[in-house]
């Protein structure tokens, strides 16, 4: 029995030495292995929010004269005089389009008057016509006058209205409609029709 133990001793010692070497090698590798790096989660880059561009307000233009449907119309920004005439149903057969600039840009609150052939421009239109080479500022309003608030000077700029008639208009206030001008001395149906494109009651 003792002889057998002596015979197996080298095998046991060799096996033990082998496992000691394996364990030592494992410990050596573990010491040399770099520590694990922490995982960084980065958020995606923020997308810039596009700036909000305000929408331009529509233009309000009063179209009068030789058009099929005179009235106040809302037009897109950058509209021209020609666009205002088209919005009013187009010009009539008696319209004199040569007398106006169809390519002129419109402004909010202005009036576009289409004259008939042979029509004499009203004082307000003549005052707003620029002299070549000279910058002028129109003294007459470019929108319909409110009969309840217009001054005497503004009323005198209207066709067929003199100082006495302007004072009579002011004395006859308040007005509920343009037709109330018929009760003013010196204003009849013919004069009323001439004044209709240039006056209003608010």
C-alpha positions in Angstrom: 0.0 0.0 0.0 2.8 2.4 0.9 4.5 1.5 -2.3 1.5 2.5 -4.4 1.2 5.9 -2.6 4.9 6.5 -3.4 4.2 5.6 -7.0 1.3 8.1 -7.4 3.0 11.0 -5.5 4.8 12.4 -8.6 1.5 12.4 -10.5 -0.3 14.2 -7.7 2.4 16.8 -7.3 2.6 17.3 -11.1 -1.2 17.8 -11.3 -1.2 20.2 -8.3 1.7 22.2 -9.8 -0.2 22.4 -13.2 -3.3 23.9 -11.5 -1.2 26.3 -9.5 0.4 27.5 -12.7 -3.0 27.9 -14.3 -4.4 29.8 -11.4 -1.3 32.0 -11.3 -1.6 32.8 -15.0 -5.3 33.7 -14.5 -4.4 36.1 -11.7 -1.7 37.7 -13.8 -4.1 38.2 -16.7 -6.7 39.7 -14.4 -4.2 42.2 -13.1 -3.0 43.3 -16.5 -6.6 43.6 -18.0 -7.5 47.4 -18.2 -10.5 48.4 -16.1 -13.8 48.6 -18.1 -14.6 52.1 -19.4 -17.9 53.6 -18.4 -20.4 53.9 -21.2 -21.4 57.5 -22.1 -24.8 58.1 -23.6 -24.9 61.4 -25.4 -28.1 63.1 -26.4 -28.6 63.9 -30.1 -27.8 67.6 -31.0 -30.7 69.9 -30.6 -32.3 71.0 -33.9 -32.7 74.8 -33.9 -36.4 75.8 -34.1 -37.0 77.9 -37.2 -38.0 81.5 -36.5 -41.7 82.2 -37.1 -42.2 84.8 -39.8 -45.3 86.9 -39.3 -47.8 86.7 -42.2 -48.3 90.1 -43.8 -51.8 91.5 -43.4 -53.9 91.9 -46.5 -54.4 95.3 -48.1 -57.8 97.0 -47.9 -58.4 99.0 -51.0 -61.4 101.0 -52.1 -62.0 100.7 -55.9 -64.4 103.3 -57.4 -65.2 104.8 -60.8 -65.6 102.9 -64.1 -65.5 99.3 -62.7 -68.2 96.7 -62.6 -68.4 96.3 -58.8 -67.1 99.3 -56.9 -66.3 98.7 -53.2 -63.7 97.9 -50.6 -61.6 94.7 -51.3 -59.0 92.8 -49.4 -55.9 92.0 -51.6 -52.7 90.2 -50.9 -49.6 92.2 -50.1 -47.6 93.5 -53.1 -50.8 93.8 -55.1 -50.9 96.3 -58.0 -53.5 98.7 -59.2 -54.4 96.2 -61.9 -55.1 93.6 -59.2 -57.6 96.0 -57.5 -59.4 96.6 -60.7 -59.7 92.8 -61.4 -61.0 92.3 -57.9 -63.8 94.8 -58.6 -64.9 92.8 -61.6 -62.7 94.6 -64.2 -63.1 97.9 -65.9 -66.3 98.9 -67.8 -66.4 99.8 -71.5 -66.1 103.5 -70.7 -63.0 103.2 -68.5 -59.9 105.1 -69.4 -57.1 102.8 -68.2 -54.4 104.9 -69.9 -55.1 107.7 -67.4 -53.9 105.5 -64.4 -50.8 103.5 -63.7 -51.8 99.8 -63.6 -48.3 98.7 -62.4 -48.3 100.9 -59.3 -48.0 99.0 -56.0 -50.9 99.5 -53.6 -50.9 100.7 -50.0 -53.3 99.7 -47.3 -56.3 102.0 -47.0 -55.9 103.8 -50.3 -58.5 104.4 -53.1 -58.2 103.4 -56.7 -60.4 105.5 -58.9 -60.8 104.4 -62.6 -61.9 107.4 -64.6 -64.1 107.3 -67.7 -62.8 108.7 -71.0 -63.0 112.4 -70.9 -63.4 112.6 -67.1 -61.7 115.5 -65.4 -59.7 114.2 -62.4 -61.1 115.4 -59.0 -59.0 117.8 -57.0 -57.9 115.0 -54.7 -56.4 113.1 -57.6 -54.8 116.2 -59.1 -53.1 117.0 -55.8 -51.6 113.5 -55.5 -50.1 113.6 -59.0 -46.3 114.1 -58.6 -44.5 116.7 -60.6 -41.7 115.2 -62.7 -38.4 115.6 -60.8 -40.1 117.0 -57.6 -41.2 114.9 -54.6 -44.7 116.1 -53.6 -46.9 115.1 -50.7 -50.7 115.0 -51.4 -52.7 117.4 -49.3 -56.0 115.7 -50.0 -56.9 112.4 -48.3 -56.3 109.2 -50.4 -59.3 107.4 -48.7 -63.0 108.2 -48.4 -63.7 111.1 -46.0 -66.0 110.5 -43.0 -68.8 113.0 -43.3 -69.0 113.2 -39.5 -65.4 114.0 -38.9 -63.9 115.6 -42.0 -62.6 119.2 -41.7 -63.8 122.0 -43.9 -60.5 122.0 -45.9 -60.9 118.3 -46.6 -64.5 118.7 -47.7 -63.5 121.6 -50.0 -61.1 119.3 -51.9 -64.1 117.2 -53.0 -65.6 117.8 -56.5 -68.3 120.4 -56.5 -67.9 121.4 -52.9 -67.0 125.1 -52.1 -66.5 126.8 -48.7 -70.2 127.5 -48.2 -71.2 123.9 -49.0 -68.5 122.5 -46.8 -69.8 124.6 -43.9 -73.3 123.5 -44.6 -72.2 119.8 -44.5 -70.5 120.4 -41.2 -73.6 122.1 -39.9 -75.8 119.2 -40.9 -74.0 116.6 -38.8 -74.5 113.8 -37.8 -75.1 111.7 -40.9 -76.2 108.1 -40.8 -75.5 107.5 -44.6 -74.0 109.2 -47.6 -77.6 109.8 -48.9 -78.2 112.2 -46.1 -76.1 114.7 -48.0 -79.3 115.4 -50.1 -80.7 117.4 -47.2 -77.7 119.8 -47.5 -78.5 122.9 -49.5 -76.6 123.0 -52.8 -76.2 119.2 -53.0 -78.5 117.4 -55.5 -78.6 113.9 -56.9 -76.0 114.7 -59.6 -73.5 116.2 -57.0 -74.2 113.2 -54.7 -73.1 110.7 -57.4 -69.9 112.7 -57.9 -69.2 112.7 -54.2 -70.1 109.0 -53.5 -66.7 107.5 -54.4 -65.0 110.0 -52.0 -67.1 110.1 -48.9 -68.4 107.6 -46.3 -70.1 107.4 -43.0 -68.5 105.4 -40.2 
